[in-house]
Amino acid sequence: MGGRRLLAKYASASSSAWGFTFRPEDVRTLVADHASAGFFSYLCLICGSDSIRVLRSDEAFDLLSTDVRQKSQTIRVRRSYGCCLRVSGSEGQLDRTVPANRFPSFLAKN
């Protein structure tokens, strides 16, 4: 039977850029969940009191290395034009912005 996990990270930094640290244990959890049939993980990035962005585990793997032997890794969220937020990480950048309206409706649909 399938399940869901929401891994939440909070950053209280500036109003235009936020950094989120992922320990090897966090990455290990995402990798294990991704390997389990019917189990889905989501990253909830809480950008101070400004915004909440949700990423699917496959998007997280575009940003983080799945090599759990690595030390801590980082995902960065920065404000682009208007309310769009760009997301990048230790392994690269998403090729699209992450819309604000993904949370909380995205979790209910998927």
Stockholm file with secondary structure:
# STOCKHOLM 1.0

chainA/1-110         MGGRRLLAKYASASSSAWGFTFRPEDVRTLVADHASAGFFSYLCLICGSDSIRVLRSDEAFDLLSTDVRQKSQTIRVRRSYGCCLRVSGSEGQLDRTVPANRFPSFLAKN
#=GR chainA/1-110 SS CCEEEEEEEEECCCSSEEEEEECHHHHHHHHHHHHSTTEEEEEEEEETTTEEEEEEHHHHHHHSCCCTTSCCEEEEEEECSTTCEEEEETTEECSSCBCGGGTTHHHHHC
#=GC SS_cons         CCEEEEEEEEECCCSSEEEEEECHHHHHHHHHHHHSTTEEEEEEEEETTTEEEEEEHHHHHHHSCCCTTSCCEEEEEEECSTTCEEEEETTEECSSCBCGGGTTHHHHHC
//
